[in-house]
């Protein structure tokens, strides 16, 4: 889950914990624990909102950016290895099937 949180703030610098909770569907306590853990590791920095000092904006630190980039590269290598030997048609079929599986799991 930490990778997803890093990715969220990499794509949305300055977002808030509330933004993350709404986006992820996770409860506020879980998001707070995740963010606090990443702050303790020096991967996320919190800054007061210039317009509303009661609000805190979150950003990746330089270490957080480097860590996220490393995770992305590792993920790309793993995906290439997993899909090695599949034709373009097989990859499309696999993508479609996985999308259906995901839709089944997301149904309430």
C-alpha positions as CSV (number, residue, x, y, z in Angstrom):
1,X,0.0,0.0,0.0
2,X,2.9,2.3,0.6
3,X,3.8,2.2,-3.1
4,X,0.3,3.3,-4.0
5,X,0.4,6.2,-1.5
6,X,3.8,7.3,-2.9
7,X,2.3,7.1,-6.4
8,X,-0.7,9.1,-5.4
9,X,1.5,12.0,-4.0
10,X,3.9,11.7,-6.9
11,X,1.0,12.3,-9.3
12,X,-0.7,14.9,-7.1
13,X,1.9,16.9,-5.2
14,X,0.3,19.0,-2.5
15,X,-2.8,16.7,-2.0
16,X,-4.1,16.2,1.5
17,X,-4.7,13.1,3.6
18,X,-8.4,13.7,3.1
19,X,-7.9,13.7,-0.7
20,X,-6.1,10.3,-0.4
21,X,-8.8,8.8,1.8
22,X,-11.5,9.9,-0.6
23,X,-9.5,8.6,-3.6
24,X,-8.6,5.3,-2.0
25,X,-11.8,4.5,-0.2
26,X,-9.7,3.7,2.9
27,X,-10.7,5.0,6.3
28,X,-9.1,8.1,7.8
29,X,-7.3,6.1,10.5
30,X,-5.6,3.8,8.0
31,X,-4.6,6.7,5.8
32,X,-3.2,8.5,8.9
33,X,-1.1,5.5,9.8
34,X,0.2,5.0,6.3
35,X,1.2,8.7,5.9
36,X,2.7,8.8,9.3
37,X,4.9,5.8,8.5
38,X,6.0,7.3,5.2
39,X,6.8,10.6,7.0
40,X,8.9,8.7,9.6
41,X,10.8,7.1,6.8
42,X,11.5,10.5,5.3
43,X,9.6,9.8,2.1
44,X,6.8,12.3,2.5
45,X,7.0,15.9,3.8
46,X,4.0,17.8,5.2
47,X,3.7,21.6,4.7
48,X,1.0,24.0,5.9
49,X,-1.4,25.1,3.2
50,X,-0.7,28.7,2.3
51,X,-4.3,29.6,2.0
52,X,-5.6,27.6,5.0
53,X,-3.1,27.0,7.8
54,X,-5.4,24.4,9.3
55,X,-4.8,22.2,6.3
56,X,-1.6,20.3,5.6
57,X,-0.3,19.5,2.1
58,X,1.8,16.5,1.4
59,X,4.7,16.1,-1.0
60,X,7.3,13.5,-1.8
61,X,10.8,14.3,-0.4
62,X,13.8,13.8,-2.7
63,X,14.2,10.4,-1.1
64,X,10.6,9.6,-1.6
65,X,10.9,10.6,-5.3
66,X,13.9,8.3,-5.7
67,X,12.3,5.5,-3.9
68,X,9.1,5.8,-6.0
69,X,11.2,5.9,-9.2
70,X,13.0,2.7,-8.1
71,X,9.8,1.0,-7.4
72,X,8.4,1.9,-10.8
73,X,11.5,0.6,-12.6
74,X,11.3,-2.7,-10.6
75,X,7.6,-3.0,-11.5
76,X,8.3,-2.4,-15.2
77,X,11.0,-5.1,-15.2
78,X,8.7,-7.5,-13.4
79,X,5.9,-6.8,-15.9
80,X,8.2,-7.4,-18.8
81,X,9.4,-10.7,-17.3
82,X,5.8,-11.8,-16.6
83,X,4.6,-11.0,-20.2
84,X,7.7,-12.3,-21.9
85,X,6.8,-14.7,-24.8
86,X,3.2,-13.5,-25.1
87,X,2.0,-12.1,-28.4
88,X,0.3,-8.8,-28.6
89,X,-3.0,-10.6,-29.1
90,X,-2.4,-12.7,-26.0
91,X,-1.5,-9.6,-24.0
92,X,-4.8,-7.9,-25.0
93,X,-6.7,-11.1,-24.1
94,X,-5.0,-11.2,-20.7
95,X,-5.7,-7.5,-20.1
96,X,-9.4,-8.0,-20.9
97,X,-9.7,-11.1,-18.7
98,X,-7.9,-9.3,-15.8
99,X,-10.2,-6.3,-16.2
100,X,-13.2,-8.6,-15.9
101,X,-11.8,-10.3,-12.8
102,X,-11.2,-6.9,-11.2
103,X,-14.7,-5.8,-12.0
104,X,-16.1,-9.0,-10.4
105,X,-14.1,-8.2,-7.2
106,X,-15.2,-4.6,-7.1
107,X,-18.9,-5.5,-7.3
108,X,-20.7,-4.9,-4.1
